[in-house]
């Protein structure tokens, strides 16, 4: 078998393959990519899996001679192609090796190969009960909420992003929370009324879906047999979802507030960064003193000292003092787009809600700190 292929197109597929392959696998074949040539279609199919996630992509090539499927190291193959200086490369499959070279053979690599029969079979996925969604929309749903996922192993259902169809509203909702805060984003998706129930995607798999979707005009999203699946024009990606019910997050979102702060987002970000310079490094507590036309930000006094910064803000409600984790506030403010944000603030242990007029469909909830 001899193949002529565009280097950039091959690199694009192998980039996703390399991320899926299991580099620390006890089974050597799971660190490899399965290569299957198709003479009739002038196509090479590439498949990788770690048994929890999987990716299957294809590249159109010029191909001569037939070959049975074979496996090669996903990491080494990707590194060679990524650093290959020519726009076109040649692949030649010999008995026990894959030759990678340029046309004039000034560059020549030999990689050991394994029989394709050793590669595990992947689940089959039908496209029933799926929805077509703009790639940018799916990427945005993940990117805007992923920062809130829990890092604690004991709260496994919070370690992912919950995707929930809002059928009556015609929207797809992404939710994430670590128990101290919650991020939520709604986006209109045509045909969502035919989508099955909600499901939880682990953060690692979700970020891979984001990267794949970001480069596509449209993708097809499905959920079947505890797998989330996306189809693109040239690839399929699947990941086992996190099993278990997602907490009833609606119960923690207050419906009414009496205290509302409207403030310039960039001004708020700058003040939080400056006051955090002498705050406790672990919890980053900051105190907000809310006055009719001013907000006073104060750090808790430590061995390093104390900081206080005053900034203008439009506040409606009773004067009050409330404490938050500065980093948690910054995480949300820095992904928002609105010039001015609105912060609804409750007394005691009632969480605050952060929204913005240019951040349609986005809601951020943050629990106050007790100092």
N, C-alpha and C positions, 0 to 999 in steps of 0.2 A: 504494500500500500504506500502510495506517495501522494502527499497533499500540499497544495499551495494555498496559503491563507493570509488574509489581511491581519497584520500584527495587532492593530488597535482593536479590531473586533474580537479577536481571540483573547486579548488581555481583559476586555470588559467582562467576558463570561468567566474567565479564570479568577478574576477578582472576587466574584461572588462564590465561586466554587471553593476557593481557598479559605474563606471565612466559615463555610459550612463544615468542611472536613475536620475530623477530630484528630488534632495533632498529638494528643496524649492517650490515644486509644490503646486498649490492650489488644485489640485486633488490628493488625497492620493495615488491612484493606480499608479500614475506615479513615485512614489518613491519606487515602488515594482518591483519584478521580477516575471514574469509569468512562472510557472513550469508545463510542460506538459509531462506526462509519455507515453511511447510507448512500450507496452509489446512485440509486434512482433519484434521490432528492438532492444530490451533490451537497450533502450536509454531514457535519460531525456533531454528534450528541454528546454532551458532557454531563455527568451525574456525580453528586457527592452527598453523603449523609453521615451524621453521627448517631443515627437511629432515633433522635428526638426532632431534628430538623433536616431538611433535605432541599436540594436545588438541582434542577435539570434545565440546561440551556442548550441552544444550538447555534452553530455558525455555518453559513454557506461558504463552500470552498470549491476549489478545483481538485478533483480526486481521480486517481488512477489505481486500478487494482483493488481487490476486495480484501477484507480482513475481518476476523472475529473480534468481538469486543475485548478490550484489554485495559489494565489499570496501570497508572503511573503516579508517582508522588505529586499530590496537589500543590504542596508548598514549593517544591523545587521547580516544577513546571511553570507555575505562576511567576516565580522570581526570574526565571530565564526569559520568559516572554515579556515581562514588564521592563526588563533592562535591554531587550533586543534593539539594536540601533537601526535596523532596516524596516521599511514600511511593509515588506512582505517576507514571510519565512516559509520554510519547507519542513514538513514532517514526513519521516520515512519510518515505517514500522518493519523491523526485521524480526528474527526469531525470538530473541529475548531482550530486545532493547528498542527504544524509540530514539531516532536520530532527529535532532533539531538543527537546522543550518540555514545559511543564506544561499542565494543563487550561485555564487562563485565559490562557496565552501571556504570563505575566509573565517567564518564563525561556525563551530561545530560542537555540538553537545551530544552525549550518549546518556540516556537515562534507562535504568533497569525497569522492566515491566513485569506485571503479574497477569495471570489468566483472568479474564473477565467473569468466569463462572464463580469465582470466589466472592464476588461483590454481592452484598445483600439486596434482595428485591425490595422495591419501594411500594408503598400503598398506592392503590388506584383511586383517583378522585374524579367524580362526575361534576358537571357544571350546573346541576339542578340547584335551585334555591341559592343562587349567587347574585351578586349585584355588580354592575359596571360603575366604576367611580374614577374621576380624574386622579391621576397619579399624584399631582400636587396637593389635592385635598386629603388623600389618605396620609401622605407624608406630613402634612400640617397637623392633622389630628394626633399623630404620634409625637412629633417633635414638640408640640405645645404642652403636652401633659407628661411626658416621660420623666421629667426631673422630679416628680413627686412620688415615684414608686418607692416602696420600702426597701431598705437594705438589710433588714432583720430576717434571718432565716426562719424564725419561729412564726412569722406572719406571711406565709407563703402566698396566700391569695392576694396580698397587697404588694407582692413583688412584681406585679405586671400591670398592664393597661387593660381596663375593662372597656370593650367595645359593645355598645348597646344600641339596637335599632329603636328609634322613636317613630313607630309606624304611622300614628295619627298625625304627627307633625311633618312626616316626610324627611326625617333627619337621622344622621348617624352620630352618636355621642361617644366621646372618649373620656374616661374618668381614671384618675390615678390618685392614690393617697398613701401616706405613710403613718396615718393615725394622728399626726400633728397638723397636717395641712391637706388640702385637696385641690386638684386642678380639674377643670371640666371644660370641654369644647364641643359645640354642636355645629354640624355642617349639613346643609341640604344635600340629599343624595336621591336621585331619581330611581324609583323602583324598590326603595328600602322596605316597602310594605310586604314584599315577598321574602324578605330575609328571615332566617331562623332566629332563635333566641340569642341573647348576648353571650360573650365568652371573654376569657382573660388570656392575654398574650404576654409571655415572659418578656422582660425588658430587652434582653439580648436579641431575641427573635424579632421583637417589634422594631428595633433599630435597623435590623437587616431589611425588614419589609420597607421601612422608610427610605433607605438608600436605593432599593430597587425601584420603588414607586416614584421617587423624585425624578428619575430620568425618563419616565413614561408619560405619554399623553393620557392614556386610559389603562386601567388594570381591572381585572375581574376578581372580586373578593368573595370567598366562600368559607363556610364553617360546616364540617361534616366529620362525624366519628371522632370527636375530640381533637381535630386538626383544623387550624386556620390555613387557608390556601389562597395564594394569589397567582393569577395567570397574567403574563404579559405577551406581547407579540412573538417573543422568542424564548420565553422561559416559564418555568413553574417553580414556585417556592412553597414549602409547607413547613409547619411547626406544630408540635404537640402543644395544646393549650394547657393552662393550669386548671386542674379540676377543683371543684368546690364552688359554693355560692359566694358571690361578691357581697360585701356588707351593704345594708340599705343606707346608702350615702345620703339619700334625700332627707332622712330623719335628722341629720346634723346641720342642714342648711336652714337657718332661721328665715321666717317669712316676712317679719317686720323689724324695722330699726328706727330708733328715734335720733340717733347721732350719726351725722354724715359729714365726712371730710372730702373736699375737692381740692386737689393739689397738683402742681406741675410735676409731671413724672420725672423728668431729668433732674429737676431741682431736688426732688425727694431722694433719688438715687445718689446724687452727689453727697447730700447730707448724711445719708445712712453709711456710705463708704467712709466718710471722714470721722464720724462718731465711733465707727467700729475699730478704728486704729488702736484704741486703748481699751477696747472691750475684752471680756473674757474670751479667750481663743476657742474654747470648746462650744459654748452655748451662744455667744454673741448677743447678750441681752441688750436691748435698747428701750428706754422709756420715752413714750410720747405724751407730752402735756398738751392737751388740746384746748385752745382758746379761740374766741370768735374769728380773729384775723391772723392767727399765728400758731405755729406748731413748734414746741421746744423739744428737741431730741437730746437725751442725756444718756451717757453710758454709765453702767454701774461702776462704782469706784473700785479699783484694783491696785495692786502694788505698783503698776505702771502709772496710775493716775486716773484722771476723769476727763470727759469731754462733754461740752454742751454747745449745741448749734441751734440757732433760731432761723426759721424760714417762714415766708408768708403762706397762708392757706386759708381757704374759705370753709369755716366749720359751723355747722348748725347743730345745736344740742346743748346739753348741760356741760360746763367745763369738767373735764375728767382727765385722769392719768391712767395709762394702760401700757403694758410691757409686751414686746414681741422679740422673736429671734430675728436679728437684722439680716442674716443671710437668707432666711426664709422669705422675708419681704423682698430682698434684692432679686432672688431667683425669679419671682413672678414679674416684678417691675421691668426686668431686663429683657423679657421675651415679649412684653406688651408693646403696642405701637402707638397708643393714644398719647397726645401731648399732655392732656390732663386726665387724671384717673380719679375715680370715686371710691372712697373707702367707707363702708358702713360698719360702724363700731358698736359693739354691745358691751354692757357693764359686766363685771365679774368674769365668769368663765365662758361667756358667750363668744363664739368665734366672730372674727371680722370677715367681711366679704369685699373683695377688690374687683372692680370692673372698669371698663373704659369705653367711650363712645366709638372709638375706632377698632375696638376688639370685640366685634359682634360675635355672640355665641360663647364667649369666654367668661369663666367665673373662677375666682381663686378664693379659697376659704382658709383662714389661718387662726389657729387657737392661740389665745394670749398666754404669756408666761407668768408663773407665780414666783416672785423673787422674795 
